[in-house]
Amino acid sequence: MGSRWTATWESLAGDDVSGVRAQLQEAVDRVDDQMSTWKPQSDLNRLNDAPVGVWVELPHELICVLDAALEIGRASAGAFNIGVGDLVKNWGFGFGARSADENLIAMHAPLLCDPPQTLRVDTVALRAMKLAPLRLDLSGIAKGFGVDQLAGVMNAGGIGSWLVSIDGEMRAQGMRSDGQAWTVALERPEDEAREALGVIELVDSAVATSGDYRHFRMHKGRRVSHTMDARTGAPAENDLASVTVLADLCMMADAWATAIMVMGAQRGFAIAEKLQLPAILVTRDGRILSTL
């Protein structure tokens, strides 16, 4: 996924650390092989390249992520939308992209499909079918799912206390040996410096942050985000600089952080309150809105 993963725990003498490391690597490789937009042979790209109206058999993990993505898409009124694959590329992000393509932007913006209406996911038969031309991008949820897979390895190995992450998406269980909670920094959303805005304590929970201060490009003299707003057919552009969400599953935290980032401060804070999502929203003028 173009990212690095980490796992932290205290091992005892005689523990098979190398074996756990191998299982963790296998877990993230499996997610990458299934959900990467950068690998032409990934299962996601098999679905992307399949003709409309044809069922495509897919692995259980990918079906799980697709089903969750559609659910969150509906709950967020389309703010979270995995059907932005063409938009991502046309605006100069993603695999094979070099710069924004004005002609393709104009061509695809009005043709965006709504995945809950144009994608069928059969969770029993483990297959999916496109009902319209659709190119899916799981960048707003797959990394969080990968963290959950790392967590599964730790639990299966009987490790009681740990912190796992893929870049800024993290999940922790138990307490450290000193009796303190696992702590992670909430980064100040500035592209020119890396410093902490605050600290979050994680106990049996996950955290994910979405923002435009690390992944962006310049277009016609202005900075554009890698996060797409399918409702406008363009990169998200509002008063939010970053959104951090806590949840039991990192997949859910990841997706909702993306959705709220697209919504903007007022709507995003309102839905976080409505759904009782623990969230921290940082606006471009430095205001902090929190439901914690």
BELNOR-V80679 format. One record per pair of residues at least 12 apart in sequence whose C-alpha atoms are under 10 Angstrom apart, sorted by the first residue. I is the first residue (numbers start at 1). J is the second residue. If there is no record, write none. Layout:
((I/J) (I/J))
//
This chain:
((1/28) (1/29) (1/31) (1/32) (1/33) (1/35) (1/36) (1/37) (1/38) (1/39) (1/139) (1/142) (1/143) (1/146) (1/166) (2/32) (2/36) (2/38) (2/166) (2/167) (3/143) (3/166) (3/167) (3/168) (4/28) (4/165) (4/166) (4/167) (4/168) (5/24) (5/25) (5/28) (5/143) (5/146) (5/147) (5/150) (5/164) (5/165) (5/166) (5/167) (5/168) (5/169) (5/170) (6/21) (6/24) (6/25) (6/147) (6/150) (6/163) (6/164) (6/165) (6/166) (6/167) (6/170) (7/20) (7/21) (7/24) (7/147) (7/150) (7/151) (7/154) (7/162) (7/163) (7/164) (7/165) (7/166) (7/170) (7/171) (7/172) (8/161) (8/162) (8/163) (8/164) (8/165) (8/172) (9/154) (9/159) (9/160) (9/161) (9/162) (9/163) (9/164) (9/176) (9/177) (10/159) (10/160) (10/161) (10/162) (10/176) (10/177) (11/159) (16/157) (19/157) (20/153) (20/154) (20/156) (20/157) (20/159) (21/153) (21/154) (23/150) (23/153) (23/154) (23/157) (24/146) (24/147) (24/149) (24/150) (24/151) (24/152) (24/153) (24/154) (24/164) (25/150) (25/153) (26/149) (26/150) (26/153) (27/146) (27/147) (27/148) (27/149) (27/150) (27/151) (27/152) (27/153) (28/143) (28/145) (28/146) (28/147) (28/148) (28/149) (28/150) (28/166) (29/146) (30/42) (30/61) (30/146) (30/149) (31/43) (31/61) (31/62) (31/142) (31/143) (31/145) (31/146) (31/147) (31/149) (32/44) (32/142) (32/143) (32/146) (33/45) (34/46) (34/58) (34/59) (34/60) (34/61) (34/62) (34/142) (35/61) (35/62) (35/65) (35/66) (35/136) (35/137) (35/138) (35/139) (35/141) (35/142) (35/143) (35/146) (36/95) (36/137) (36/138) (36/139) (36/142) (36/143) (37/85) (37/94) (37/95) (37/135) (37/136) (37/137) (37/138) (37/139) (38/94) (38/95) (38/96) (39/95) (40/95) (43/56) (43/57) (43/58) (43/59) (43/62) (44/58) (44/59) (44/62) (44/63) (44/66) (44/135) (44/136) (44/137) (44/138) (45/135) (45/136) (45/137) (46/58) (47/127) (47/128) (47/129) (47/130) (47/134) (47/135) (47/136) (48/85) (48/129) (48/130) (48/133) (48/134) (48/135) (48/136) (48/137) (49/133) (49/134) (49/135) (50/129) (50/130) (50/133) (50/134) (50/135) (51/129) (51/130) (51/131) (51/132) (51/133) (51/134) (52/118) (52/119) (52/129) (52/130) (52/131) (52/132) (52/133) (52/134) (53/119) (53/120) (53/128) (53/129) (53/130) (53/131) (53/132) (53/133) (54/127) (54/128) (54/129) (54/130) (54/131) (55/120) (55/121) (55/122) (55/126) (55/127) (55/128) (55/129) (55/130) (55/131) (56/121) (56/122) (56/126) (56/127) (56/128) (56/129) (56/130) (57/122) (57/125) (57/126) (57/127) (57/128) (57/129) (58/121) (58/122) (58/123) (58/125) (58/126) (58/127) (58/128) (59/126) (59/127) (60/123) (60/124) (60/125) (60/126) (60/127) (61/126) (61/145) (61/146) (61/149) (62/126) (62/127) (62/128) (62/138) (62/142) (62/145) (63/121) (63/122) (63/123) (63/124) (63/125) (63/126) (63/127) (63/128) (64/121) (64/122) (64/123) (64/126) (64/145) (65/138) (65/141) (65/142) (65/144) (65/145) (65/251) (65/252) (66/82) (66/115) (66/119) (66/120) (66/121) (66/122) (66/123) (66/128) (66/136) (66/138) (66/141) (66/142) (67/116) (67/119) (67/120) (67/121) (67/122) (67/123) (67/128) (68/141) (68/251) (68/252) (68/255) (69/81) (69/82) (69/115) (69/116) (69/138) (69/140) (69/141) (69/142) (69/251) (69/252) (69/255) (69/256) (70/82) (70/114) (70/115) (70/116) (70/117) (70/119) (70/120) (70/121) (71/116) (72/116) (72/252) (72/255) (72/256) (72/259) (73/114) (73/115) (73/116) (73/255) (73/256) (73/259) (74/114) (74/115) (74/116) (74/117) (75/256) (75/259) (75/271) (75/275) (76/256) (76/259) (76/260) (76/262) (76/263) (76/268) (76/271) (77/231) (77/259) (77/263) (78/114) (78/115) (78/116) (78/229) (78/230) (78/231) (78/259) (78/262) (78/263) (79/228) (79/229) (79/230) (79/231) (79/236) (79/256) (79/258) (79/259) (79/260) (79/261) (79/262) (79/263) (79/264) (79/268) (80/140) (80/141) (80/227) (80/228) (80/229) (80/230) (80/231) (80/255) (80/256) (80/257) (80/258) (80/259) (80/260) (80/261) (80/262) (80/263) (81/113) (81/114) (81/115) (81/116) (81/136) (81/137) (81/138) (81/140) (81/228) (81/229) (81/230) (81/231) (81/255) (81/258) (81/259) (81/262) (82/113) (82/114) (82/115) (82/116) (82/134) (82/135) (82/136) (82/137) (82/138) (82/139) (82/140) (82/141) (82/228) (82/230) (83/112) (83/113) (83/114) (83/115) (83/116) (83/118) (83/119) (83/133) (83/134) (83/135) (83/136) (83/137) (83/138) (83/228) (83/230) (84/108) (84/109) (84/112) (84/113) (84/114) (84/115) (84/134) (84/135) (84/136) (84/137) (84/138) (84/139) (84/227) (84/228) (84/229) (84/230) (84/233) (84/234) (85/112) (85/134) (85/135) (85/136) (85/137) (85/138) (85/139) (85/228) (86/104) (86/105) (86/108) (86/109) (86/112) (86/134) (86/135) (86/136) (86/137) (86/233) (87/100) (87/101) (87/104) (87/105) (87/108) (87/109) (87/112) (87/135) (87/137) (87/226) (87/227) (87/228) (87/229) (87/230) (87/233) (87/234) (87/235) (88/100) (88/105) (88/135) (88/136) (88/137) (88/225) (88/226) (88/227) (88/228) (88/233) (88/234) (88/235) (89/101) (89/104) (89/105) (89/226) (90/102) (90/103) (90/104) (90/105) (90/106) (90/107) (90/108) (90/109) (90/234) (91/104) (91/105) (91/217) (91/219) (91/224) (91/225) (91/226) (91/228) (91/234) (91/235) (92/216) (92/217) (92/218) (92/219) (92/224) (92/226) (93/215) (93/216) (93/217) (93/225) (93/226) (93/227) (94/137) (94/139) (94/226) (99/217) (99/218) (99/219) (100/217) (100/218) (100/219) (100/220) (105/233) (105/234) (106/233) (108/233) (109/230) (109/231) (109/232) (109/233) (109/234) (110/230) (110/231) (110/232) (110/233) (111/133) (111/134) (111/233) (112/132) (112/133) (112/134) (112/135) (112/230) (112/231) (112/232) (112/233) (113/131) (113/132) (113/133) (113/134) (113/135) (113/136) (113/230) (113/231) (114/132) (114/134) (114/230) (114/231) (115/130) (115/131) (115/132) (115/134) (115/135) (115/136) (117/130) (117/131) (117/132) (118/130) (118/131) (118/132) (118/133) (118/134) (119/131) (119/132) (119/133) (119/134) (119/136) (138/255) (139/227) (139/254) (139/255) (139/258) (140/210) (140/227) (140/251) (140/252) (140/253) (140/254) (140/255) (140/256) (140/257) (140/258) (140/259) (141/208) (141/250) (141/251) (141/252) (141/253) (141/254) (141/255) (141/256) (141/257) (141/258) (142/250) (142/251) (142/254) (142/255) (143/165) (143/166) (143/167) (143/168) (143/169) (143/170) (143/208) (143/250) (143/251) (143/254) (143/255) (144/165) (144/166) (144/167) (144/168) (144/169) (144/170) (144/171) (144/206) (144/207) (144/208) (144/249) (144/250) (144/251) (144/252) (144/253) (144/254) (144/255) (145/166) (145/169) (145/249) (145/250) (145/251) (145/252) (145/253) (145/254) (145/255) (146/164) (146/165) (146/166) (146/169) (146/170) (146/250) (146/251) (147/163) (147/164) (147/165) (147/166) (147/167) (147/169) (147/170) (147/171) (147/172) (147/206) (147/249) (147/250) (147/251) (147/254) (148/164) (148/165) (148/166) (148/169) (148/170) (148/171) (148/206) (148/248) (148/249) (148/250) (148/251) (148/252) (149/164) (149/250) (149/251) (150/163) (150/164) (150/165) (150/166) (150/170) (150/171) (151/163) (151/164) (151/165) (151/170) (151/171) (151/172) (151/173) (151/249) (151/250) (154/173) (155/173) (159/173) (159/174) (160/173) (160/174) (160/175) (160/176) (161/173) (161/174) (161/175) (161/176) (161/177) (161/181) (161/182) (161/203) (161/204) (162/174) (162/175) (162/176) (162/182) (162/203) (162/204) (163/175) (163/176) (163/182) (163/183) (163/184) (163/202) (163/203) (163/204) (163/205) (163/206) (164/206) (165/206) (165/207) (165/208) (165/250) (166/208) (167/208) (167/209) (168/184) (168/185) (168/186) (168/187) (168/207) (168/208) (168/209) (168/210) (168/244) (168/254) (169/206) (169/207) (169/208) (169/209) (169/210) (169/244) (169/245) (169/250) (169/251) (169/253) (169/254) (170/184) (170/202) (170/205) (170/206) (170/207) (170/208) (170/209) (170/246) (170/249) (170/250) (170/253) (170/254) (171/202) (171/203) (171/204) (171/205) (171/206) (171/207) (171/208) (171/246) (171/247) (171/248) (171/249) (171/250) (171/253) (172/184) (172/201) (172/202) (172/203) (172/204) (172/205) (172/206) (172/207) (172/248) (172/250) (173/202) (173/203) (173/204) (173/205) (173/206) (174/202) (174/203) (174/204) (174/205) (175/202) (175/203) (175/204) (176/203) (180/201) (180/202) (180/203) (181/200) (181/201) (181/202) (181/203) (181/204) (182/200) (182/201) (182/202) (182/203) (182/204) (183/199) (183/200) (183/201) (183/202) (183/203) (184/196) (184/198) (184/199) (184/200) (184/201) (184/202) (184/207) (185/197) (185/198) (185/199) (185/200) (185/201) (186/198) (186/199) (186/200) (186/207) (186/208) (186/209) (186/244) (186/280) (187/199) (187/209) (187/242) (187/244) (188/213) (188/241) (188/242) (188/282) (188/286) (189/210) (189/211) (189/212) (189/213) (189/214) (189/240) (189/241) (189/242) (189/243) (189/282) (189/283) (189/284) (189/286) (190/211) (190/212) (190/213) (190/214) (190/241) (190/242) (190/284) (191/212) (191/213) (191/214) (191/215) (191/216) (192/213) (192/214) (193/213) (197/282) (200/246) (202/246) (203/248) (204/247) (204/248) (204/249) (205/246) (205/247) (205/248) (205/249) (205/250) (205/253) (206/245) (206/246) (206/247) (206/248) (206/249) (206/250) (206/251) (206/252) (206/253) (206/254) (207/244) (207/245) (207/246) (207/247) (207/248) (207/249) (207/250) (207/251) (207/252) (207/253) (207/254) (207/257) (207/278) (207/279) (208/243) (208/244) (208/245) (208/246) (208/247) (208/249) (208/250) (208/251) (208/252) (208/253) (208/254) (208/255) (208/256) (208/257) (208/258) (208/279) (209/242) (209/243) (209/244) (209/245) (209/246) (209/253) (209/254) (209/255) (209/256) (209/257) (209/258) (209/261) (209/279) (209/280) (209/281) (210/227) (210/240) (210/241) (210/242) (210/243) (210/244) (210/245) (210/253) (210/254) (210/255) (210/256) (210/257) (210/258) (210/259) (210/260) (210/261) (210/262) (210/281) (211/225) (211/226) (211/227) (211/240) (211/241) (211/242) (211/243) (211/244) (211/257) (211/258) (211/261) (211/262) (211/281) (211/282) (212/224) (212/225) (212/226) (212/227) (212/236) (212/237) (212/240) (212/241) (212/242) (212/243) (212/261) (213/225) (213/226) (213/241) (213/242) (214/226) (215/227) (216/235) (223/235) (223/237) (224/236) (224/237) (225/237) (227/258) (227/259) (227/261) (227/262) (228/258) (228/259) (228/261) (228/262) (229/258) (229/259) (229/261) (229/262) (229/263) (230/262) (231/262) (235/262) (236/261) (236/262) (236/263) (236/264) (237/261) (237/262) (237/263) (237/264) (238/261) (238/262) (238/263) (238/264) (238/265) (238/283) (238/284) (239/261) (239/262) (239/263) (239/264) (239/265) (239/266) (239/282) (239/283) (239/284) (239/285) (240/260) (240/261) (240/262) (240/263) (240/264) (240/265) (240/266) (240/268) (240/281) (240/282) (240/283) (240/284) (240/285) (240/286) (240/287) (240/288) (241/261) (241/264) (241/265) (241/281) (241/282) (241/283) (241/284) (241/285) (241/286) (241/287) (242/257) (242/258) (242/260) (242/261) (242/264) (242/265) (242/280) (242/281) (242/282) (242/283) (242/284) (242/288) (243/256) (243/257) (243/258) (243/259) (243/260) (243/261) (243/262) (243/264) (243/265) (243/268) (243/269) (243/279) (243/280) (243/281) (243/282) (243/283) (243/288) (243/289) (243/290) (244/256) (244/257) (244/258) (244/260) (244/261) (244/278) (244/279) (244/280) (244/281) (244/282) (244/290) (245/257) (245/258) (245/260) (245/272) (245/277) (245/278) (245/279) (245/280) (245/281) (245/290) (245/291) (245/292) (246/277) (246/278) (246/279) (246/280) (246/292) (247/277) (247/278) (247/279) (253/277) (253/278) (253/279) (256/268) (256/271) (256/272) (256/277) (256/279) (257/272) (257/277) (257/279) (257/280) (257/281) (259/271) (260/272) (260/279) (260/281) (261/281) (261/282) (264/281) (264/283) (265/281) (265/282) (265/283) (265/284) (265/287) (265/288) (265/289) (266/281) (266/289) (268/281) (268/289) (269/281) (269/289) (269/290) (269/291) (270/291) (272/290) (272/291) (273/290) (273/291) (273/292) (276/291) (276/292) (277/290) (277/291) (277/292) (278/290) (278/291) (278/292) (279/291) (279/292) (280/292))
//
